[in-house]
Amino acid sequence: MDEQTSRVADAVATYLEEVVHAARQGRRPGTPIGAAIGDHLGLDPAELAVVTHRVDRHQHVNLDVALEVLVAQHGGGSVIGVGGGDQRHHVSFGDLIHQSVMWAQFPVAAVERVSLPTGPDSQREAVAFGVHLFRYDGVPVAVLESVGEQRFGEAGAMLQVAAPEGVAQALLGDVRRLVVERSVFRGQILTLGTADDAYQPSVGGIGFNPRPRLSPTDVVLPDGALDRVERHVVGTARHRDRLRAAGQHLKRGLLLYGPPGTGKTHTVRYLLGLLDGVTVVILSGTSLRFIGPATELARALQPGVVVLEDVDLIAESRDLSPDAQPLLFTVLEAMDGLEGDTDVAFVLTTNRADLLEPALAQRPGRVDLAVEVPLPDGAARRALAGLYARGLPLSGPALDEAGRRTTGMTASFFKELVRRTVLVAAEAGHAASDADLSAALDELLDDRERLTRSLLGSAETG
C-alpha cells in the first residue's frame, strides 16, 4: 500500500470510528450540533454564556494535550465534529449553536484533526475543529476546540467553553496549568523561527531537534576548560537544591569565545547531551531576535538553557557605535528579568569577544564564566586528527605528521582533512591510507587553498 492510499484509508477509518461513536451516543451525523450539545447539557445551550481562551498557534498541541488530560481526570467524554464548511470559522461557538438550532445548520460530522509534531520523531493527532462533551466536577460542559485557518488570517488556536457561570473560568484555569505542566516542549531541544523548514519537525515556528550524544573524548579543549564549563552549566543544574538552600543564585551565564572553527558549537552540543530533561532553546542568525520569547519559554519550562550563537551580532559594545544595537537591550532585559533562583542558563558563543558589550558581565546571572576556545596547540591538533580519523586505517606516525604540519589550523580544518582523505581514497578505488592522508594534507596546505583554509578558521600568517 503506497503512502497516499494509506492516508486515505486512515482518514476513512477515522471517519467511520466517529460515525459509530456518534451513533452509540445517540448523535447521528446530520444531527444539528446544537441539538447534540443540548442533549448533553440537559438544557438549551443558548442559555449559557461562552467563555473564550486563545493561545498562539505553537501552543495548539499543548492545548490539545491539556484538554485530553483534563477530560480523563474528570471521567472521560466524547468528541463530535462539526459540518458546515468554511463558514464554521467565521462564527462564534454561541452563534454556531444558535444557527444550528434555528436553521439546521452545522450538523454533527467527523472530527477534523491535524497531525502536529511533539518531538523530533513523534506526532500527535490533535483536534483541529471539534466539540468535547464531558463533565467537569460533575457539571456537563461543551468545549469547542479549533485552530484558525491561516488563509483567513487566523493564526492562533482557541477553546470556547459553554458552561454554567463560574464553571468555565475554573475549567480554563486548569487548562492553563496543564498547558505548562504537560507541555510537549518540556525537556526538548528547540529552535525558534523554523516554521518554513521542511526538513525539521516544527509546530507554529518552534522546531524540535534530537539531543546530541558526545563523550568527553569528542571535545578537544585546553586542560581543565571542559571541566569548568561542565560544572558551571551542568553542575549547577545537578546541585540546584543545595545551591538554593545556601542562598546562591541558579541563573547563570557562560561565554565561549575564540576564532571560528575551534569547537565552540561542538562544546555546546556536548553540554546539551548531558542535560536530559532540560528544556533548551537555540537561537542563531536571524532567530536571535526571539531572545525574549525564548527566555520566557525556558523560564516557564525550567530547568532551561538559552543558547545564543554568535551573540556579537546583537550585543556589540555601545562604545563601538553611537547607535546601540536595539537587540542588545532586549538581551540584557531578558537576562535581568529572571529571578536569581530561576534555573535557567544562558550559553553564549562569539568569534569576537572584543566586540561584546561589557554590561553582559556586570551582574551575576548574565555572564559568570568566560572560557576561551583557542586555536589548538600541537597536542590538540594531534588529538583532533585522531578524533576525526577514528575507524580509518591510518597510522599514528601519519597522524603525528598531520599535527606537526598544521600550525594555526582549527578543528574544522581537521574535519575537512579527514573527509578529503576518504574522498581521495574512494576516487583511487581503495581504503584510506597514510598516503591518501598525506595527499589530502598537501592539497589543503597548498597556496591555492589559502581561501579554503581561511573559511575553515585558519589563523596562519605570512
C-alpha positions as CSV (number, residue, x, y, z in Angstrom):
1,M,0.0,0.0,0.0
2,D,1.5,3.3,-1.0
3,E,1.6,6.4,1.3
4,Q,-1.3,8.2,-0.4
5,T,-3.5,5.1,-0.3
6,S,-2.5,4.6,3.4
7,R,-3.5,8.2,4.3
8,V,-6.9,7.8,2.6
9,A,-7.5,4.5,4.4
10,D,-6.6,6.1,7.7
11,A,-9.0,9.1,7.0
12,V,-11.9,6.7,6.1
13,A,-11.2,4.6,9.3
14,T,-11.2,7.7,11.5
15,Y,-14.5,8.9,9.9
16,L,-16.1,5.6,10.5
17,E,-15.0,5.5,14.1
18,E,-16.5,8.9,14.7
19,V,-19.8,7.8,13.0
20,V,-20.0,4.7,15.1
21,H,-19.2,6.7,18.3
22,A,-21.8,9.3,17.5
23,A,-24.4,6.7,16.8
24,R,-23.7,5.0,20.1
25,Q,-24.2,8.3,21.8
26,G,-27.5,8.9,20.0
27,R,-25.9,11.7,17.9
28,R,-26.1,10.7,14.2
29,P,-24.2,12.5,11.6
30,G,-26.5,15.1,10.2
31,T,-28.0,16.0,13.6
32,P,-27.7,19.8,14.2
33,I,-24.7,20.3,16.5
34,G,-26.9,22.5,18.8
35,A,-29.3,19.6,19.4
36,A,-26.4,17.2,20.3
37,I,-24.9,19.7,22.7
38,G,-28.3,20.4,24.2
39,D,-28.9,16.7,24.8
40,H,-25.5,16.5,26.6
41,L,-26.1,19.6,28.7
42,G,-29.7,18.8,29.6
43,L,-30.8,22.3,28.8
44,D,-31.0,24.9,26.0
45,P,-27.3,25.7,25.2
46,A,-28.3,29.2,24.2
47,E,-28.9,29.9,28.0
48,L,-25.2,29.5,28.7
49,A,-22.5,32.1,28.3
50,V,-19.5,31.1,26.2
51,V,-16.0,31.9,27.6
52,T,-13.1,32.0,25.1
53,H,-9.4,31.2,25.7
54,R,-6.9,32.0,22.9
55,V,-3.3,30.8,22.5
56,D,-0.6,31.3,19.9
57,R,-0.5,28.7,17.2
58,H,2.6,26.9,18.6
59,Q,0.6,26.2,21.7
60,H,-2.2,24.4,19.9
61,V,-0.6,21.0,20.5
62,N,-0.2,21.7,24.2
63,L,-3.8,22.9,24.4
64,D,-5.0,19.7,22.9
65,V,-2.8,17.6,25.3
66,A,-4.1,19.7,28.3
67,L,-7.7,19.2,27.3
68,E,-7.3,15.4,26.9
69,V,-5.7,15.2,30.3
70,L,-8.5,17.3,31.9
71,V,-11.3,15.2,30.3
72,A,-9.6,12.0,31.5
73,Q,-9.2,13.4,35.0
74,H,-13.0,14.1,35.2
75,G,-14.2,10.7,34.0
76,G,-13.8,10.9,30.2
77,G,-16.1,12.1,27.5
78,S,-16.5,12.2,23.7
79,V,-15.7,14.5,20.8
80,I,-18.0,15.3,17.9
81,G,-17.2,17.1,14.7
82,V,-19.0,20.0,13.1
83,G,-20.0,20.2,9.4
84,G,-20.8,23.3,7.5
85,G,-17.6,24.1,5.6
86,D,-15.6,27.3,6.0
87,Q,-18.5,29.2,7.5
88,R,-17.7,27.5,10.8
89,H,-14.6,29.6,11.1
90,H,-16.5,32.8,10.8
91,V,-18.9,32.4,13.7
92,S,-18.5,32.2,17.5
93,F,-19.4,29.0,19.4
94,G,-22.6,30.6,20.6
95,D,-23.7,31.7,17.1
96,L,-22.8,28.2,15.8
97,I,-25.1,26.6,18.4
98,H,-27.9,29.1,17.8
99,Q,-27.8,28.9,14.0
100,S,-27.7,25.1,14.0
101,V,-30.9,25.0,16.1
102,M,-32.7,27.8,14.3
103,W,-31.9,26.9,10.7
104,A,-30.5,23.3,11.0
105,Q,-27.0,24.5,10.0
106,F,-23.7,22.9,11.2
107,P,-24.6,19.2,11.5
108,V,-22.7,16.7,13.5
109,A,-19.8,15.3,11.4
110,A,-16.5,13.6,11.6
111,V,-14.0,15.3,13.8
112,E,-11.4,17.4,11.9
113,R,-7.9,16.6,13.1
114,V,-4.4,17.8,12.3
115,S,-1.0,16.0,12.8
116,L,1.4,18.0,14.9
117,P,5.0,17.2,15.9
118,T,5.6,16.5,19.6
119,G,9.3,15.8,19.3
120,P,12.0,15.1,16.6
121,D,10.4,11.7,15.9
122,S,6.9,11.8,17.3
123,Q,3.5,13.2,16.2
124,R,0.1,13.8,17.8
125,E,-3.3,13.8,16.0
126,A,-4.8,17.0,17.6
127,V,-8.4,18.2,17.2
128,A,-8.5,21.0,14.6
129,F,-12.2,21.6,14.9
130,G,-14.4,19.6,17.3
131,V,-16.6,19.8,20.3
132,H,-15.6,18.0,23.5
133,L,-18.6,16.9,25.6
134,F,-17.8,15.8,29.2
135,R,-18.5,16.6,32.8
136,Y,-16.3,19.0,34.8
137,D,-16.7,18.4,38.5
138,G,-19.9,16.7,37.7
139,V,-21.3,19.6,35.6
140,P,-22.0,18.9,31.9
141,V,-19.9,21.2,29.7
142,A,-19.3,21.6,26.0
143,V,-15.9,22.9,24.7
144,L,-15.2,23.8,21.1
145,E,-11.5,23.3,20.2
146,S,-10.4,25.0,17.0
147,V,-7.3,26.2,15.2
148,G,-7.5,29.3,13.0
149,E,-7.3,28.9,9.2
150,Q,-4.2,30.8,8.1
151,R,-5.8,31.6,4.8
152,F,-8.3,33.6,6.8
153,G,-5.6,35.4,8.7
154,E,-6.4,33.5,11.9
155,A,-3.0,32.5,13.4
156,G,-3.9,31.0,16.8
157,A,-5.9,28.3,18.4
158,M,-8.7,28.6,21.0
159,L,-11.1,26.9,23.3
160,Q,-14.7,28.2,23.7
161,V,-16.4,26.8,26.7
162,A,-20.2,26.6,27.1
163,A,-20.9,26.0,30.8
164,P,-22.8,27.5,33.8
165,E,-21.4,30.7,35.4
166,G,-18.1,30.1,37.2
167,V,-17.5,26.7,35.8
168,A,-15.9,27.9,32.6
169,Q,-13.4,30.1,34.5
170,A,-12.3,27.2,36.7
171,L,-12.1,24.8,33.8
172,L,-9.9,27.2,31.8
173,G,-7.7,27.7,34.9
174,D,-7.0,24.0,34.9
175,V,-6.3,24.1,31.2
176,R,-3.7,26.9,31.6
177,R,-2.0,25.0,34.3
178,L,-1.9,21.7,32.3
179,V,-0.6,23.5,29.2
180,V,2.6,24.3,31.2
181,E,2.8,21.1,33.2
182,R,2.2,18.7,30.2
183,S,3.9,20.9,27.5
184,V,5.4,18.8,24.7
185,F,8.3,21.3,24.6
186,R,9.4,20.4,28.1
187,G,12.8,18.7,28.1
188,Q,13.2,19.2,24.4
189,I,15.9,20.9,22.3
190,L,14.1,23.6,20.4
191,T,14.8,26.3,17.8
192,L,12.6,29.3,17.1
193,G,11.6,30.7,13.7
194,T,11.7,27.4,11.8
195,A,8.1,27.2,10.5
196,D,9.3,27.2,6.9
197,D,12.0,24.5,7.3
198,A,10.6,21.4,5.6
199,Y,13.3,19.2,7.0
200,Q,12.8,19.9,10.7
201,P,9.7,18.9,12.6
202,S,8.1,22.2,13.8
203,V,4.9,23.5,15.2
204,G,4.0,27.2,14.8
205,G,7.6,28.1,14.3
206,I,9.1,26.0,17.1
207,G,11.4,23.3,15.8
208,F,12.4,20.0,17.5
209,N,16.0,18.8,17.5
210,P,17.4,15.4,18.5
211,R,19.6,15.5,21.6
212,P,23.3,15.1,20.7
213,R,25.3,12.4,22.5
214,L,29.0,13.1,22.7
215,S,31.7,11.9,25.1
216,P,34.3,14.0,26.8
217,T,36.9,12.5,24.4
218,D,34.9,14.0,21.5
219,V,35.8,17.5,22.8
220,V,39.3,18.9,22.4
221,L,39.9,21.9,24.7
222,P,42.7,23.2,26.8
223,D,43.3,21.3,30.0
224,G,40.6,22.0,32.6
225,A,38.4,24.1,30.3
226,L,35.8,21.4,29.7
227,D,35.6,20.6,33.5
228,R,34.9,24.3,34.3
229,V,32.3,24.6,31.5
230,E,30.5,21.4,32.6
231,R,30.5,22.3,36.3
232,H,29.1,25.8,35.6
233,V,26.2,24.7,33.4
234,V,25.5,21.1,34.3
235,G,26.8,21.0,37.8
236,T,24.6,23.9,38.8
237,A,21.5,22.1,37.5
238,R,22.6,18.9,39.2
239,H,23.0,20.6,42.6
240,R,20.2,23.2,42.4
241,D,18.7,22.2,45.7
242,R,21.9,22.7,47.7
243,L,22.6,26.0,46.0
244,R,19.1,27.2,46.8
245,A,19.4,26.1,50.4
246,A,22.6,28.1,50.7
247,G,21.0,31.2,49.2
248,Q,23.0,31.0,45.9
249,H,21.6,32.1,42.6
250,L,20.9,29.5,39.9
251,K,20.6,31.8,36.9
252,R,23.9,31.8,35.2
253,G,25.7,32.7,32.0
254,L,28.6,31.1,30.1
255,L,30.5,32.7,27.3
256,L,32.6,30.6,24.9
257,Y,34.9,32.7,22.8
258,G,37.6,32.1,20.2
259,P,38.3,32.1,16.5
260,P,35.8,30.5,14.0
261,G,36.0,26.7,13.7
262,T,37.7,26.0,17.0
263,G,34.8,24.0,18.5
264,K,32.5,26.4,20.4
265,T,29.3,25.0,18.9
266,H,30.7,21.4,19.3
267,T,31.3,22.1,23.0
268,V,27.7,23.4,23.3
269,R,26.4,20.2,21.7
270,Y,28.4,18.2,24.3
271,L,26.8,20.1,27.1
272,L,23.3,19.6,25.7
273,G,23.8,15.9,25.6
274,L,24.4,15.9,29.4
275,L,21.2,17.9,30.1
276,D,18.5,15.2,29.8
277,G,15.1,16.6,30.9
278,V,16.3,20.2,30.5
279,T,14.5,22.5,28.0
280,V,16.9,24.1,25.6
281,V,16.2,26.9,23.2
282,I,18.8,27.6,20.5
283,L,19.0,31.0,18.7
284,S,21.3,31.8,15.9
285,G,21.4,34.3,13.0
286,T,18.0,35.9,12.4
287,S,16.3,33.9,15.2
288,L,18.4,35.9,17.8
289,R,15.6,38.4,17.6
290,F,13.4,35.9,19.6
291,I,15.5,36.3,22.7
292,G,12.5,37.5,24.7
293,P,10.1,34.6,23.9
294,A,13.0,32.1,24.2
295,T,13.8,33.3,27.7
296,E,10.2,33.2,28.7
297,L,9.8,29.6,27.3
298,A,12.9,28.5,29.2
299,R,11.6,30.1,32.4
300,A,8.2,28.5,32.1
301,L,9.6,25.1,31.5
302,Q,12.7,25.3,33.7
303,P,15.2,23.9,34.2
304,G,16.2,25.5,30.9
305,V,19.0,26.7,28.8
306,V,19.0,29.5,26.2
307,V,21.8,29.3,23.6
308,L,22.8,32.5,21.7
309,E,25.2,31.6,18.9
310,D,27.4,34.4,17.6
311,V,26.0,36.8,20.1
312,D,28.2,39.6,18.9
313,L,25.7,40.1,16.1
314,I,23.2,41.6,18.6
315,A,25.4,42.5,21.6
316,E,28.1,44.7,20.2
317,S,29.6,47.2,22.7
318,R,27.9,50.6,22.8
319,D,31.4,52.1,22.8
320,L,31.8,51.0,19.2
321,S,28.9,52.8,17.7
322,P,26.8,55.9,18.6
323,D,23.7,53.9,17.8
324,A,23.3,50.9,20.2
325,Q,22.1,47.7,18.7
326,P,18.4,47.6,19.6
327,L,18.5,43.9,20.4
328,L,21.3,44.5,23.0
329,F,18.8,45.9,25.4
330,T,16.5,43.0,24.7
331,V,19.2,40.6,25.7
332,L,20.1,42.5,28.9
333,E,16.4,42.8,29.8
334,A,15.9,39.0,29.2
335,M,18.8,38.1,31.4
336,D,17.8,40.6,34.2
337,G,14.1,39.7,34.0
338,L,14.6,36.3,35.7
339,E,14.8,35.9,39.5
340,G,18.2,34.6,40.8
341,D,16.7,31.2,41.8
342,T,15.4,30.6,38.3
343,D,17.2,27.5,36.9
344,V,18.0,29.0,33.5
345,A,21.5,29.1,32.0
346,F,22.5,31.4,29.1
347,V,25.2,30.0,26.9
348,L,26.7,32.5,24.5
349,T,29.3,32.0,21.8
350,T,31.3,34.5,19.8
351,N,34.2,34.8,17.5
352,R,34.9,38.3,18.6
353,A,34.8,38.8,22.4
354,D,36.5,42.2,21.9
355,L,33.3,43.5,20.4
356,L,30.9,42.5,23.2
357,E,29.1,44.9,25.4
358,P,30.8,44.9,28.9
359,A,27.4,45.1,30.6
360,L,26.9,41.4,29.8
361,A,29.3,40.6,32.6
362,Q,28.5,43.3,35.1
363,R,25.7,41.5,37.0
364,P,25.5,37.9,38.4
365,G,23.4,35.7,36.2
366,R,24.5,37.5,33.0
367,V,27.9,36.1,32.2
368,D,29.6,34.5,35.2
369,L,32.2,32.4,33.3
370,A,34.1,33.2,30.1
371,V,36.1,30.3,28.6
372,E,38.4,30.7,25.6
373,V,38.3,28.1,22.9
374,P,41.6,28.9,21.2
375,L,43.4,27.6,18.2
376,P,44.6,24.1,19.0
377,D,48.3,23.7,20.0
378,G,50.4,20.8,18.7
379,A,49.0,18.2,21.2
380,A,45.4,19.3,20.5
381,R,46.0,19.2,16.7
382,R,47.2,15.6,17.0
383,A,44.1,14.8,19.2
384,L,41.8,16.3,16.6
385,A,43.4,14.4,13.8
386,G,42.9,11.1,15.7
387,L,39.4,12.1,16.7
388,Y,38.1,12.6,13.1
389,A,40.1,9.7,11.8
390,R,38.5,7.2,14.2
391,G,37.7,3.9,12.4
392,L,40.1,4.6,9.5
393,P,43.3,2.5,8.9
394,L,45.7,5.5,9.4
395,S,48.9,5.1,11.4
396,G,50.0,7.0,14.4
397,P,53.1,8.5,12.7
398,A,50.9,9.8,9.8
399,L,48.6,11.5,12.3
400,D,51.6,12.8,14.2
401,E,52.9,14.4,11.0
402,A,49.5,15.9,10.3
403,G,49.5,17.5,13.7
404,R,53.0,18.9,13.2
405,R,52.3,20.5,9.8
406,T,49.1,22.3,10.7
407,T,50.1,25.1,13.0
408,G,47.3,27.7,13.1
409,M,44.6,25.3,11.9
410,T,41.3,24.7,13.5
411,A,39.0,21.7,14.4
412,S,37.1,22.4,11.2
413,F,40.3,22.0,9.2
414,F,40.9,18.5,10.5
415,K,37.3,17.5,9.9
416,E,37.7,18.6,6.3
417,L,41.2,16.9,6.1
418,V,39.8,13.5,7.0
419,R,36.8,13.9,4.7
420,R,39.2,14.7,1.8
421,T,41.4,11.7,2.7
422,V,38.4,9.4,2.4
423,L,37.4,11.0,-0.9
424,V,40.9,10.7,-2.3
425,A,41.0,7.0,-1.4
426,A,37.5,6.5,-2.9
427,E,38.5,8.1,-6.2
428,A,41.5,5.8,-6.3
429,G,39.3,2.8,-5.5
430,H,40.9,1.6,-2.3
431,A,40.6,2.0,1.5
432,A,42.0,5.2,3.1
433,S,45.7,5.0,3.7
434,D,48.6,7.2,5.1
435,A,49.4,8.2,1.5
436,D,45.9,9.4,1.0
437,L,46.1,11.5,4.2
438,S,49.4,13.0,3.0
439,A,48.0,13.8,-0.4
440,A,44.9,15.5,1.2
441,L,47.1,17.4,3.5
442,D,49.4,18.6,0.7
443,E,46.3,19.7,-1.2
444,L,44.8,21.7,1.7
445,L,48.1,23.3,2.6
446,D,48.8,24.4,-1.0
447,D,48.8,28.2,-1.6
448,R,45.8,27.7,-3.9
449,E,43.7,26.6,-0.9
450,R,44.5,29.7,1.2
451,L,40.9,30.9,1.0
452,T,39.6,27.5,1.9
453,R,41.8,27.4,5.0
454,S,40.6,30.9,5.9
455,L,37.0,29.8,5.6
456,L,37.8,26.8,7.9
457,G,39.1,29.3,10.5
458,S,42.8,29.2,9.8
459,A,44.9,31.8,11.6
460,E,48.1,31.2,9.6
461,T,50.3,34.2,9.0
462,G,52.7,35.0,6.3
